[in-house]
Amino acid sequence: MYKRKLWYAWGVHLFTATGAVWGLLAIIAIMEARWQAAFIWLVIAVVVDSVDGVLARYFQVKGMLPGFDGGLLDNIIDYQTYVVAPALLLYRADLLPGIFAVIAPSLVVLASAYQFSQANAKTEDHFFTGFPSYWNVVVFYLFMLELHPVANLLAILLCTYLIFVPIKYVYPSRTTRFQRTTVLLGVVWGGMLLVALAQYPIIRQGLIWGSLLYVAYYVGLSVYLTNENKESQQFG
């Protein structure tokens, strides 16, 4: 029984590690300007990242392999798939103006390195502190919406700034407040983005803009819960 549990634990870590492969395949696709393929690989990486934590808790991986830091492995892969690959896509897809084609992606990787290194990047009550480096999502929207490069630059600068603003962002799979609503709406939102991706190179602008309603909900809920937490600490 112990050996079986040990194999399960290593299996979960291996599953997590496949995210590095999906990230590498995304980077290769980006270098070859195969945009749809790049986003598909990044979607697969997100699916792995969404499931591996649940599996790790179910199989009690930390207790079985205390000498192996699964959290560190997860962060390394997340930095590759949520930060480096999207930053490269920003550059290769010519989404930014002039010299900012290099400067803005550089800001993305630098600011995200800071965010990933913060001790409270993930809080004990299951929130992210500061913009949680969802650069894969940001770049997907900038790519699909076909905005002016200056507008794209402003969006990148805003998200970079928000990394340093101590708003507590909802961790969809773990934040307990409004979790059912958040997950349900998140599934609908993810479905909309998958439909949009499947139809590329035809771009359904209405579908993309409509999906931003969930983004507004997510940000609004995060700000609301941050303020609620501050008030409870102030009067508690």
Buried (B, 14 or more C-beta within 10 A) or exposed (E): EEEEBBEBBBEBBEBBBBBBBBBBBBBBBBEEEBBEBBBBBBBBBBEBBEBBBEBBEEBEBBEBBEEBEBEEBBBBBBBBBBBBBBBBBBBBBEBBBEEBBEEBBEBBBBBBEEBBEEEEBBBEEBBBBBBBBBBBBBBBBBBBBEBEBEEBBEBBBEBBEBBEEEBBBBBBBBBEBBBEEBEEBBEEBBEBBEEBBEEBEEBBEEBBEEBEEBBEBBBEBBEEBBEEBEEEEEEE
